[in-house]
Amino acid sequence: MSLIKSISGIRGTIGGKVGDNLTPLDVVKFASAFGTWLQNNKNKKDLTLIIGRDARISGSMVNSLVTATLQGLGINVVDLGLSTTPTVEVMVPELNADGGIILTASHNPKQWNALKLLNEKGEFISGENGAEVLALAENEDFNYAEVDDLGKYETRDDAFDIHIQHILDLPMVDVEAIKAKKYKIVLDAVNSTGGIAIPMLLDKLGCETVKLYCEPNGQFPHNPEPLKEHLGDICELVKKENADFGVVVDPDVDRLALVDEKGEMFGEEYTLVAVADYLLKNKNGVAISNLSSSRALRDVAQTHNSEYFASAVGEVNVVNLMKEKDAVIGGEGNGGIIYPDLHYGRDSLVGVALFLTHLAKENKTVSELRAGYPSYFMGKKKIELTPEINVDDILSKMEKEYQNENVSTIDGVKIDFENNWVHLRKSNTEPIIRIYTEAKSQEEADKLGDDIIAKIKSLI
């Protein structure tokens, strides 16, 4: 069974049986539920939704199903075609639309697709709203429009231009400083829409782009999650081309990873750290990431006399805390940059522009820039539990066991020791506890994870 229904949308593998996978009937049902939910919550007759998709193979089919369903409800559709998650997020308020749907399974393999749901601000709908959409889908409580009231359909091909111009207009993006450097950049866009959008941005910034896997055909040449073990090709090409650095994005272009001029990974966690360093150097404020992100962001914020706060894991939670604290910058340790002066969503394009500005002004190589940040190493482990074991009880016992340390229970249990930390989270889909650790060496991070697993087993 590969159909996952959550408050942020629905995702699954293409084909198979209805209700088990993301079949055409499931797509129609959930598009109907979201459209109906909007109609129930808007005090207006004519509703408009923005639709955009990444380049995965099933995108065209899913797009046709979603747009036709919305029209069948009497909702107008503006179709951006091949797009990125942040571009759709920008275009919803730009066009005064009532919401949006992004057709992307993010970093999942090519057999997956998903419907991600946006409100009128171009932000992911809340958990409460998502639960209401799921209830409508479950009850199939839909009322379709009569023939004279069907929704209108139009396409737009200027969304990337609008998104990029908003980035170039940001005061903290120094276009001339970047142009003066004439950077040569290798781009791995995993054969999705980053292969269209990122070169357009880099061209406007006076950079030369060496394209690797930039044909938006949805045939991912490697696992699309931008992790070190998947990125050997770009690491080699950066060195071969004598490039200044490499840029890697996932299929929907909301995660940004960097490769230095030596062909070494900059570290996904450090994308946000570098951008925050630049912004907080110029404006004291607040930086936000989630509880499973690197302590390096906190350290950098402190060097600029700025505050740092951590949210529960999940983009919606990061955004909510950013708004509460009026943060200057936020994001997640997976390379997700959220810059509120543009919009409240992870955006690789604005991340590239801000990083390039920082690099140009520091007048350093990428490896020199990275060497200036605190070095931390992360470990990820899990402990499998039998169904009869109460996971919440285990987490409660761990909280009491380490009550003399700095403990957070915002999202599972996070224990901050002086030189390292561990974060324990209950999986929503499996009887396991996920264990994230960070320390000053990989060996120490891995040992901490093993020690915590041993402690949990002793409590069981």
C-alpha positions in Angstrom: 0.0 0.0 0.0 1.6 3.2 -1.2 -1.0 5.9 -0.7 -0.2 8.3 2.2 -2.9 10.7 3.2 -1.7 13.5 5.5 -2.7 17.0 6.6 -0.3 18.4 4.0 -1.8 16.5 1.1 -1.8 13.1 -0.5 1.0 11.2 -2.1 1.5 7.8 -3.5 2.8 5.6 -6.3 1.2 5.7 -9.7 -1.0 2.7 -10.7 -2.5 -0.2 -8.8 -5.8 -0.4 -7.0 -8.0 2.5 -5.9 -7.3 3.5 -2.3 -4.0 1.6 -2.2 -2.0 3.8 -4.6 -2.3 7.2 -6.3 -4.8 6.1 -9.0 -6.8 8.5 -11.3 -9.9 8.0 -9.0 -7.8 8.9 -5.9 -6.5 12.1 -7.6 -10.0 13.1 -8.6 -11.4 12.5 -5.1 -8.7 14.5 -3.3 -8.8 17.4 -5.9 -12.6 17.4 -5.4 -12.1 17.5 -1.6 -9.7 20.4 -1.7 -11.9 22.4 -4.1 -15.0 21.7 -2.1 -13.2 22.8 1.1 -12.2 26.1 -0.5 -15.8 26.7 -1.7 -17.1 26.0 1.8 -14.7 28.4 3.4 -14.7 31.3 0.9 -17.4 33.9 0.8 -17.2 34.4 -2.9 -18.6 32.7 -6.0 -15.7 32.8 -8.5 -12.7 30.9 -7.1 -9.3 30.6 -8.8 -6.6 28.0 -8.1 -3.0 28.0 -9.4 -1.6 24.7 -10.5 2.0 23.8 -11.2 4.0 20.6 -11.5 7.5 19.2 -11.4 8.8 17.2 -14.4 8.1 13.7 -13.2 6.6 11.3 -15.8 3.1 11.2 -14.4 2.8 14.9 -14.1 0.9 15.6 -17.3 -1.7 12.9 -16.5 -2.2 14.0 -12.9 -2.3 17.7 -14.0 -5.1 16.9 -16.5 -7.1 15.0 -13.8 -6.8 17.8 -11.2 -7.5 20.7 -13.6 -10.6 19.0 -15.1 -11.9 18.1 -11.6 -11.5 21.7 -10.4 -13.3 23.0 -13.5 -16.0 20.4 -12.8 -16.5 22.0 -9.4 -16.9 25.4 -11.1 -13.4 26.6 -10.0 -11.2 28.6 -12.4 -7.7 27.2 -13.0 -4.5 29.0 -13.9 -2.0 26.3 -15.1 1.7 27.2 -14.8 2.7 23.9 -16.4 6.2 22.8 -15.5 7.1 24.9 -12.4 8.7 24.7 -9.0 7.1 24.5 -5.6 8.4 28.0 -4.6 7.2 29.5 -7.9 3.7 28.2 -7.4 3.8 29.6 -3.8 4.9 33.0 -5.2 2.3 33.1 -7.9 -0.8 32.4 -5.7 -0.7 35.9 -4.0 0.8 37.4 -7.1 -2.4 36.6 -9.1 -4.7 37.1 -6.1 -5.8 33.4 -6.3 -7.7 31.6 -3.6 -5.2 28.7 -3.3 -2.9 26.4 -5.2 -2.0 22.8 -5.8 1.6 21.7 -6.5 1.9 18.3 -8.2 5.2 16.9 -6.9 6.4 14.1 -4.7 9.5 16.3 -3.9 12.5 14.0 -3.5 10.6 10.7 -3.8 11.5 8.4 -6.8 9.9 8.8 -10.2 7.0 6.4 -9.5 5.6 8.7 -6.8 3.5 11.8 -7.2 1.5 14.0 -4.9 -0.9 16.9 -4.4 0.4 19.6 -2.1 -2.2 22.1 -1.0 -1.7 25.9 -0.6 -3.9 28.6 0.9 -4.5 32.1 -0.5 -1.1 33.2 0.9 0.7 30.6 -1.1 1.5 28.7 2.1 0.8 25.1 3.0 -2.6 24.7 4.6 -2.7 24.2 8.4 -3.1 20.8 10.0 -6.6 21.7 11.1 -7.6 22.6 7.5 -5.9 19.5 6.1 -7.9 17.3 8.5 -11.1 19.0 7.1 -10.0 18.2 3.5 -9.3 14.6 4.4 -12.8 14.3 6.0 -14.5 15.6 2.9 -12.5 13.1 0.8 -13.5 10.3 3.1 -17.2 11.1 2.9 -17.0 12.0 -0.9 -19.2 15.0 0.0 -18.9 16.9 -3.4 -21.4 18.9 -5.5 -20.2 19.5 -9.0 -21.2 22.5 -11.2 -23.8 22.5 -13.9 -22.7 23.1 -17.5 -23.1 26.9 -17.5 -21.0 27.2 -14.3 -18.0 25.1 -15.2 -14.6 26.7 -14.3 -12.4 28.5 -16.8 -8.9 27.3 -17.7 -5.9 29.4 -18.7 -2.2 28.9 -18.9 0.7 31.2 -17.9 4.3 31.0 -19.2 5.7 34.0 -17.3 5.8 32.6 -13.7 9.6 31.9 -13.6 10.2 35.5 -14.9 8.0 36.9 -12.2 9.5 34.8 -9.4 13.1 35.6 -10.5 12.4 39.3 -10.8 11.1 39.4 -7.3 14.3 37.8 -6.2 16.5 40.3 -8.1 14.5 43.1 -6.6 15.3 42.0 -3.0 17.6 44.6 -1.2 19.8 41.8 0.2 20.5 40.3 -3.3 23.4 42.3 -4.7 23.2 41.6 -8.5 26.2 43.8 -9.4 28.5 42.2 -6.8 27.6 38.7 -8.2 28.0 39.8 -11.8 31.4 41.2 -11.1 32.7 37.7 -10.0 31.6 35.9 -13.2 31.1 32.7 -11.4 31.1 29.3 -13.2 28.6 27.0 -11.6 27.7 23.3 -12.3 24.0 22.5 -11.9 22.5 19.1 -11.2 18.7 19.5 -11.5 17.9 15.7 -11.5 16.1 16.2 -14.9 13.3 18.2 -13.4 12.2 21.8 -13.4 15.2 23.2 -11.7 16.9 22.6 -15.0 14.7 25.4 -16.4 14.5 27.9 -13.5 18.0 27.9 -12.0 19.8 28.6 -15.3 17.4 31.5 -15.9 18.3 33.0 -12.5 22.0 32.4 -12.9 21.9 34.0 -16.4 20.4 37.2 -14.8 23.2 37.1 -12.2 25.9 37.0 -14.9 27.0 33.4 -14.1 28.0 30.7 -16.5 26.0 27.5 -16.0 27.4 24.0 -16.8 24.3 21.8 -17.0 24.2 18.3 -15.6 20.9 16.4 -15.8 18.9 19.5 -16.7 16.5 18.0 -19.3 13.1 18.2 -17.6 11.9 14.8 -18.7 11.3 13.2 -15.3 13.9 10.4 -15.8 15.8 10.9 -12.6 19.4 9.8 -13.3 20.0 9.1 -9.6 18.1 9.0 -6.3 16.6 12.6 -6.4 17.2 13.3 -2.7 20.3 15.6 -2.7 22.5 13.6 -0.4 26.2 13.0 -0.7 25.9 9.4 -1.7 23.8 10.3 -4.7 26.0 13.1 -6.0 29.3 11.6 -7.2 28.7 12.9 -10.8 28.5 16.6 -10.0 31.4 16.4 -7.5 33.6 15.1 -10.3 32.3 17.5 -12.9 32.9 20.6 -10.7 36.6 19.6 -10.5 36.8 18.7 -14.2 35.2 22.1 -15.2 37.3 24.0 -12.7 34.0 25.5 -11.6 33.6 27.9 -8.6 31.1 25.5 -7.1 28.1 23.2 -7.8 24.4 23.6 -7.1 22.1 20.6 -6.6 18.3 20.9 -6.3 15.6 18.3 -5.8 12.7 17.7 -8.4 10.5 20.5 -7.0 13.4 22.9 -6.2 12.7 23.6 -2.6 15.9 21.9 -1.3 19.4 23.3 -2.1 22.7 21.5 -1.7 26.1 22.9 -2.6 29.4 21.4 -3.7 32.6 23.4 -3.2 35.3 24.0 -5.8 37.2 20.9 -4.7 34.3 18.7 -5.4 33.4 18.2 -1.7 29.9 18.6 -0.3 29.3 21.9 1.5 26.8 20.0 3.7 23.0 20.4 3.4 22.8 21.6 6.9 25.2 24.4 6.1 23.2 25.9 3.2 20.9 27.6 5.7 23.8 28.4 8.0 25.7 30.3 5.3 22.6 32.3 4.2 21.8 33.1 7.8 25.4 34.2 8.4 25.0 36.8 5.6 21.6 38.1 6.6 22.3 38.3 10.4 25.5 40.1 9.7 23.5 42.9 8.2 20.4 42.8 10.4 20.1 41.6 14.0 17.1 39.3 14.3 15.9 35.8 14.9 16.9 32.6 13.1 14.6 29.5 13.1 15.2 25.9 12.2 13.6 22.6 13.5 14.8 20.5 16.4 16.6 18.0 14.1 18.7 20.7 12.4 22.3 21.5 13.1 23.5 23.4 16.2 25.7 25.4 13.8 22.8 27.8 13.0 22.4 28.6 16.7 26.2 29.2 17.0 26.2 31.6 13.9 23.2 33.5 15.3 25.0 34.0 18.6 28.1 35.4 16.9 25.9 38.1 15.4 24.1 38.8 18.7 20.9 37.3 17.3 18.5 34.9 18.8 17.8 31.3 17.7 14.7 29.2 18.3 13.8 25.6 17.2 10.4 24.4 16.1 8.9 21.0 15.8 9.9 19.2 12.6 7.9 20.1 9.5 7.8 23.2 7.2 4.4 24.4 8.6 5.8 24.3 12.1 9.0 26.3 11.1 6.8 28.9 9.3 4.5 29.3 12.3 7.4 29.9 14.7 9.0 32.3 12.2 5.9 34.4 12.1 5.6 34.3 15.9 9.2 35.5 16.4 9.2 37.8 13.3 12.3 35.9 12.1 14.8 37.3 9.6 15.6 33.8 8.2 14.5 30.2 8.8 14.4 26.8 7.2 15.3 23.2 7.7 18.6 21.3 7.8 17.7 19.5 4.5 18.8 22.6 2.5 15.4 24.4 2.8 15.8 28.2 2.9 12.8 30.2 4.0 13.3 34.0 3.4 10.1 35.8 4.6 11.0 39.0 2.7 10.1 37.0 -0.4 7.6 34.4 0.9 7.1 31.8 3.6 8.2 28.7 1.8 11.4 26.8 1.1 12.9 28.3 -2.0 16.2 27.1 -3.7 16.2 30.1 -6.1 16.3 32.7 -3.4 18.8 30.5 -1.5 21.1 30.5 -4.6 20.9 34.3 -4.9 21.5 35.0 -1.2 24.4 32.5 -1.1 26.0 34.1 -4.2 25.7 37.5 -2.7 27.4 36.3 0.5 30.1 34.5 -1.4 30.8 37.6 -3.5 31.0 40.0 -0.6 33.2 37.7 1.5 35.6 37.3 -1.5 36.3 33.7 -0.5 36.1 30.3 -2.2 33.3 28.1 -1.1 35.6 25.8 0.8 37.1 28.8 2.7 33.6 30.0 3.5 32.7 26.5 4.9 35.9 26.3 6.9 34.7 29.4 8.8 31.7 27.7 10.3 31.6 25.4 13.3 32.0 21.7 12.3 29.3 19.3 13.4 28.5 15.8 12.3 25.1 14.2 12.4 24.0 10.6 12.9 20.6 9.0 12.1 19.5 5.7 13.7 16.2 4.0 14.6 15.1 1.5 17.1 12.3 -0.9 16.1 9.7 -1.7 18.7 7.1 -4.4 19.0 3.6 -3.2 18.6 2.7 -3.8 22.3 5.3 -1.3 23.5 4.0 2.2 24.4 6.3 4.6 22.5 5.0 7.6 24.4 5.8 5.9 27.7 9.4 5.3 26.5 9.8 8.9 25.5 8.4 10.0 28.9 10.9 7.8 30.7 13.7 9.2 28.6 12.6 12.7 29.5 12.8 11.9 33.2 16.0 10.0 32.8 17.8 13.1 31.5 15.8 15.7 33.5 19.0 17.4 34.7 20.0 18.2 31.1 18.4 20.8 28.7 15.3 18.8 27.5 12.7 19.9 24.9 9.4 18.1 24.4 8.1 20.3 21.6 8.4 17.3 19.2 9.3 14.0 20.8 12.2 14.4 23.2 15.4 16.4 22.4 18.2 16.3 24.9 20.9 19.0 24.6 24.2 18.1 26.3 27.1 20.5 26.5 28.9 19.2 23.4 26.2 17.3 21.5 22.5 16.5 21.3 20.1 13.7 20.6 16.5 14.0 19.3 14.0 11.1 19.7 10.9 11.2 17.6 8.1 8.7 17.2 7.4 7.6 13.6 3.9 8.3 12.3 4.0 5.3 10.0 6.1 2.6 11.8 6.5 1.2 15.3 9.9 2.8 15.6 11.7 5.6 17.4 13.9 7.8 15.1 17.1 8.9 16.7 19.0 11.9 15.4 22.3 12.9 17.0 24.9 15.6 16.4 28.4 16.0 17.8 31.9 17.3 16.9 32.9 14.1 15.1 31.0 11.4 13.2 32.3 8.8 15.6 31.0 10.7 18.6 27.6 11.2 16.9 27.3 7.5 16.1 28.4 6.5 19.6 25.8 8.8 21.2 23.1 7.2 19.0 24.2 3.7 20.1 24.3 4.7 23.8 20.8 6.1 23.6 19.5 2.9 21.9 21.1 0.9 24.8 19.4 3.2 27.3 16.0 2.8 25.6 16.4 -1.0 25.6 17.3 -1.0 29.3 14.1 1.0 30.0 12.0 -1.4 27.9 
